[in-house]
Amino acid sequence: MYAIDVMVEEHKNINYMLRVIREICCRILDGAPVDADEHRKMIDFVRNYADRYHHGKEEKFLFPVMESKLGVPGQSLIRHGMLVEHDLGRAHVADWENALELYEKEPLTTHKLDILTGAMGYADLLQRHTEKENNVVYPYGEAHLSVDDKTAIDMQAQEFEALPESEEVREKHLTFLKEMMEKYGVEYSR
């Protein structure tokens, strides 16, 4: 499926950013300062590329069809699994951002710890989440949805990808991702 192929590719990009986040957190543990501007840009990436852009496609195009057409297994997988994890990821990002704001006002170790907790909570959750989607959710959808449903999802995804706003999101965030990968020594893998 076109839509799933695109989303799997987006998972690769998201996972590269998760590796960057992990590297930054390790460096902070080793004594590097907290770069608030860089953290804000990473939060922008995860909110706008990983969540609104990528999860938005799942939540608008793929997941509603899986919930409505695949019965109790589809509903449980999506409603009680993937959507719960999407919300938990948003909570981690909000905690990360709140801790960053507190740290900027008062650079206490406890606020730094909360920055690391929010960032790594998000990174750990999303890494596991993308694995589940790639290895369980997407294959289940592809195997059990009708050809008509898959075609409709693909058409919606193609239309969404062609929007100028979608191209702007990809260009902005993938450029930032590349810069961060180079800065922190995260290499592309196959």
Protein Blocks (a to p, Z undefined) as FASTA:
>chain_A
ZZlmmmmmmmmmmmmmmmmmmmmmmmmmnopacdfklmmmmmmmmmmmmmmmmmmmmmmm
mmmmmmmmnojmlmmmmmmmmmmmmmmmmmmmmmmmmmmmmmmmoccfklmmmmmmmmmm
mmmmmmmmmmmmmmmmmmmmmmmmcfklmmmmmmmmmmmmmpmklmmmmmmmmmmmmmmm
mmnopacdZZ
